[in-house]
Amino acid sequence: LVALVLYDGAVNMGPLRAARQLQSACNAFAGGALRLDGEIGRKTLDRARELCPDGNGQLALALACLTRRDEFYRALVDSQNKYAVFLHGWLNRTSALRRYVRELLERGEA
């Protein structure tokens, strides 16, 4: 689930920003030890694995990443109104992905 969200984020907003959002989400659960450098190295992978011992952990981390993505979109529009036209579509994309990752977990495909 986390890999799916990370991949979708990398396609939509670039791998660096998607990785930073993963790191930020990991920090929210585990005390802020990861640097938000956009590098998915050993520390980031280890932390994500710690947080994902089962499907529920994966879902929680995936949803935390999507929350950060929504926050990024809103902040972008607040700082540069020219992007406001895209906000509805961006938020629809994250909403649809939230539903999909929940469905995957319910079907046992996480």
N, C-alpha and C positions, 0 to 999 in steps of 0.2 A: 504494500500500500504506500509506504513511504517512497519507495523507488518510483512508483507511478507518479506521485505528486511532484517529486523532484524532477523527473523527466519532463512532465508537462510544464513545470515552471521554467526549466531551462529552454524549452522550445519557445515559450511565450515571452520570456523576459530576459533570457540569457543565463548561461550556466553560473556565472559569478553571483548574480543576485539570488538565484534559486539556492545555491549553496549557502549563502549568508542567511537566508531565511531558515534553512534547515538548522544551521548552527544556533541561530537565535531561538528557535523552538526547543532545541536540546537544552540550551541554557535555562529556559523557563522552567523546565522540569528538574534540572540538576544543578542549580546554583551558579550558573554563569561562568563556568571555567573555560569555555571555548572562545577563542578569538574569532571575531566575525571577519575572517580574511577571505572567504569565498573559496578556500582550498579544502576539498574533501580528502583529508589525509587520515592518518592512523587515529588521531585523537577524535576526530569527528565520527569516523566509522565506529570506533569503540563505544563512544557515547550513544550513538544511535542504536547500536546493537543492545546495549544495556537497557535502553528504554523500551525495546521491542521484544520482550521475551515471549510474547504471544500476540494473537490478533488484536486484542484490546489495546495493548501497548502500541502496536503499529497504527491502529486507528487514531489513538490520542495524538501521536506525533504527527501523523499525516494531517489531521485537522488543525493542529497548531501551526503547521507550515502554511496551510491555506488561510488561516486567520491573518498571518503576517502578510501574505500576498494581498489580501483585501485591504489591509492597512496601508500597504505600499501604494496600491492604486488610488486610494482616497487621498493620501498625502500628495501624490503626483498631481492629481487634479486640483487640489487646494493650492499647490505652488505654481501650477501652470494650467490655467483654465482652458487652454486650447485642447487639452486632452479630455475635457468633460464629455465630449461626444462619444468617447470610447468606454466610459465608466460602466454604463449599463451592461454592455457586452462582456467586459472583463469580469464583472461580478456574477453575471450569468454563467460564465465559464467555471468560476470557482464553485459556484453553487451546484452545478451539474457534476463536477468532479467530487464534491462532498457526498452527493447521493450515490455516485458510482462506487466510491471506496467503501461506503457502508454496505452496499449491495454485495460487493465482493466478500466482505467479512461474513455477512449473513449466509452466503452460499458456501462458505468454507473455502474460499479461494484466496485467502490472504496469506 
